[in-house]
Amino acid sequence: MGTPAMAATGNASPGDEATRDALVGRLFEAALGAFDLAALHVGERLGLYAALAGGPLAAGELAAATGTAPRYVREWLEQQAVTGILAVDDADAGGDERRYSLPDGHREVLLDPESLAFMAPVARAMMGITAQIPRLLDVFRSGAGLSWEAYGADIREAAASMNRPLFSNLLGPEWLASIPEVDARLRSDPPARVADIAVGGGWSAIAMARAYPKIRVDGLDRDPGSIELARANLATTEVADRVTFAVRDAADPGLTGLYDLATIFEAVHDFSQPVAVLHAVRNLLAPGASLLVADERVAERFTAPGDPVERFQYGWSLLLCLPNGLAEDPSVGTGTVMRPDVLRQYATDAGFSRVDVLPIEADFWRFYRLVP
Ligand SMILES: C[S@@+](CC[C@H](N)C(=O)[O-])C[C@H]1O[C@@H](n2cnc3c(N)ncnc32)[C@H](O)[C@@H]1O
């Protein structure tokens, strides 16, 4: 395959040439990044990193341990070493004898699902999105959407795995603990009931039940595959007697229950009908209860060029969240870049009297408390 023209020739002026070459360099770096993510995904899905966690291996040994073909594995190992993810233990050995190892500092990033440094699911999400490019081209033309279900297991699992460390490490001890009335209610009697709306893979509900030993949590999601995943995740924990998961559309005005807290993590921007969902959830709140929403920490208003967080969120929006939101008709078509004013308007339209932005520090999320 070819390489980009690093010093392209043409009719550009010197100023234009600098701009042109900066873009060429940037896109070349992006191509390297795309290869890194794709190769990382291969290593994760085939269990290559997990096998290397046991110690240095040569291509044949790694292939035998993972049921893969030695020639492909040798190429993968060489690519991983050249790109700096794996270390070569004996660089002078021949290709088949050379042994490769996983640097200690890289283990957590690639293999620890509870670590805030875990990045493997980002690669899986990127591959899950790019697998849908042909269908995305179609919906860009037609204006139709692409449902969460249609994106499939990679996206569903990646989304759950990306947020799992945040929930496991921060949701109870930092985020909920920083809201005194909520924290106090979750610790008191009678045991509080929490509704976790659009619960996805269930890790938020599980984390809340772990952080607060008295509470009961009901998680709901419209996507049957997500609820199946949430139930499987719950079965690996010790809180299965206090957490339930159900397939429900959160916009259903017939939802019933009386909850001391409701939560919606990273999902309001995905709803086709956010006002209908917020209205239905408002009706589930017991007197004195409120709704905690966490959604993307995007800028207050459109600014271009944007910072890395804004660029990241527009990437998700373009290729996942907006098509997902448009999968239902009618849809307001919010997209990932939901500005705080937009959420405030949804909340007001749903009958909430107050929206507080909470002083919780998080790189990618902003926290809102909606008071009926
Ligand atoms: C980005 S995922 C977030 C999942 C989870 N809260 C988390 O943080 O991992 C968005 C979720 O919203 C769910 N969803 C979208 N519209 C919904 C609706 N009307 N009712 C229930 N769930 C919905 C999707 O099925 C998906 O699981």
The ligand as an SDF file (V2000), in Angstrom:
LIG
                    3D

 27 29  0  0  0  0  0  0  0  0999 V2000
  -24.4790    5.2450   25.5700 C   0  0  0  0  0  0  0  0  0  0  0  0
  -25.5180    3.9940   26.2120 S   0  0  0  0  0  0  0  0  0  0  0  0
  -25.2620    4.2800   27.9610 C   0  0  0  0  0  0  0  0  0  0  0  0
  -25.5700    3.0780   28.8030 C   0  0  0  0  0  0  0  0  0  0  0  0
  -25.2310    3.1880   30.2800 C   0  0  0  0  0  0  0  0  0  0  0  0
  -26.0450    4.1670   30.9770 N   0  0  0  0  0  0  0  0  0  0  0  0
  -23.7700    3.4770   30.5120 C   0  0  0  0  0  0  0  0  0  0  0  0
  -23.4230    4.5690   30.9470 O   0  0  0  0  0  0  0  0  0  0  0  0
  -22.9590    2.5810   30.2400 O   0  0  0  0  0  0  0  0  0  0  0  0
  -27.1460    4.6090   25.9370 C   0  0  0  0  0  0  0  0  0  0  0  0
  -28.2380    3.6380   26.3100 C   0  0  0  0  0  0  0  0  0  0  0  0
  -29.5090    4.2960   26.1970 O   0  0  0  0  0  0  0  0  0  0  0  0
  -30.4490    3.2870   25.8710 C   0  0  0  0  0  0  0  0  0  0  0  0
  -31.6930    3.9430   25.4350 N   0  0  0  0  0  0  0  0  0  0  0  0
  -31.8650    4.8040   24.4060 C   0  0  0  0  0  0  0  0  0  0  0  0
  -33.1550    5.1890   24.3340 N   0  0  0  0  0  0  0  0  0  0  0  0
  -33.8130    4.5740   25.3430 C   0  0  0  0  0  0  0  0  0  0  0  0
  -35.1650    4.5820   25.7980 C   0  0  0  0  0  0  0  0  0  0  0  0
  -36.1040    5.3250   25.1900 N   0  0  0  0  0  0  0  0  0  0  0  0
  -35.4690    3.8200   26.8660 N   0  0  0  0  0  0  0  0  0  0  0  0
  -34.5520    3.0770   27.4940 C   0  0  0  0  0  0  0  0  0  0  0  0
  -33.2580    3.0290   27.1100 N   0  0  0  0  0  0  0  0  0  0  0  0
  -32.8920    3.7690   26.0420 C   0  0  0  0  0  0  0  0  0  0  0  0
  -29.7190    2.4840   24.8150 C   0  0  0  0  0  0  0  0  0  0  0  0
  -30.3290    1.2300   24.5880 O   0  0  0  0  0  0  0  0  0  0  0  0
  -28.3290    2.4080   25.4330 C   0  0  0  0  0  0  0  0  0  0  0  0
  -28.1730    1.2490   26.2300 O   0  0  0  0  0  0  0  0  0  0  0  0
  1  2  1  0
  2  3  1  0
  2 10  1  0
  3  4  1  0
  4  5  1  0
  5  6  1  0
  5  7  1  0
  7  8  2  0
  7  9  1  0
 10 11  1  0
 11 12  1  0
 11 26  1  0
 12 13  1  0
 13 14  1  0
 13 24  1  0
 14 15  1  0
 14 23  1  0
 15 16  2  0
 16 17  1  0
 17 18  1  0
 17 23  2  0
 18 19  1  0
 18 20  2  0
 20 21  1  0
 21 22  2  0
 22 23  1  0
 24 25  1  0
 24 26  1  0
 26 27  1  0
M  CHG  2   2   1   9  -1
M  END
$$$$
